[in-house]
């Protein structure tokens, strides 16, 4: 399992605040959320409806008895209303499903009088349901947007059933880790979808919102199930994601300051290699130490960590997308990989020795960018390149025409996230490393000269 831990009663009472209900309905993800809720107390013939968190706080723990992924009553109603997702239709029929296809939808509000054990799935069924949803990630006949929309909603429903039964054991920790992996890798895949920019930015924002909620619940689950100084196998990596979500000083990840958050962590988590990596990356990024930032990420980041850091390392085929996100008010600011690399080029241009032009081959390895694209990038920054006596492309330093590239510059980089493309890694996590990780080189710096790369040494880039 996760660690050596005595088995817990699945229905044991525990603090329920970690399972607060998400704030938006998947079926209205692209609409304005500013709607007024009716006051059901003033309508005599209608049952009182309350938010899920109030319901969990005021009712006893329910033991679910539904043996299917979707209660039969809901499935029949949705068949009647033609409310079946493409993955739930039997032989493509929008009015017919089955117990092996239909999955319970998320419901934002639940009537107190309508909560029945037969409508709630027990832990074993919820585990099977989550495994079924994760296997759908292998589907290739549907776009990821369609797939994400379905799994996004159904995983919220799973969390809802877990909340209503107040199940807080080790099995639930495994389930939450899988759901966090889904949202993290979705952050990567959504950036590669081709659709309306406004819709994509909205979906991306909602996905990040649910990611932070899943992380908050997962962290509470770790604390609830902890015995003495024990640490769960994957806890350090998942804790490190919180730090990486704060790469920007204007981060809107969870609202709690990092200093306050670190004060509540155990020394074993603080000293773990995953957390040490996240703290170093955060320090290098905020200090503007581009070399150590890029190469620390390249040599040490896990698959999940790469997905979080991606906007800061990948080249800006996404600049237009990110600009639209900022314009729509979803984030206050966003630093892209292009901006980090532009600062690096500016540093090398201003500090290099004028009689020693900088080889683009070496610079491409430092900045993790293909040499051909690096030349175009330098030109976009207002710097010209030339050739040396051997015919190699070089960047003359001390040029005065530097300027930050305009949005829309496109280029390719090394395959940072090739492991992310395999859906198997979303379910089980991925091993460390990409192709470039094994091609590490050493860099030496000398006074008044440009950094040179020593190919005879291997470095851990720490």
PyMOL commands that set and color helices and strands:
alter all, ss='L'
color gray80, all
select helices_A, chain A and resi 17-19+26-28+40-42+52-58+72-80+86-88+112-114+117-119+123-138+144-165+170-190+197-224+235-244+258-262+267-270+273-287+290-300+303-313+319-327+337-351+360-367+371-380+418-421+423-428+435-439
alter helices_A, ss='H'
color red, helices_A
select strands_A, chain A and resi 49-51+109-111+358-359+386-387+393-395+442-444+452-454
alter strands_A, ss='S'
color yellow, strands_A
deselect
rebuild
show_as cartoon
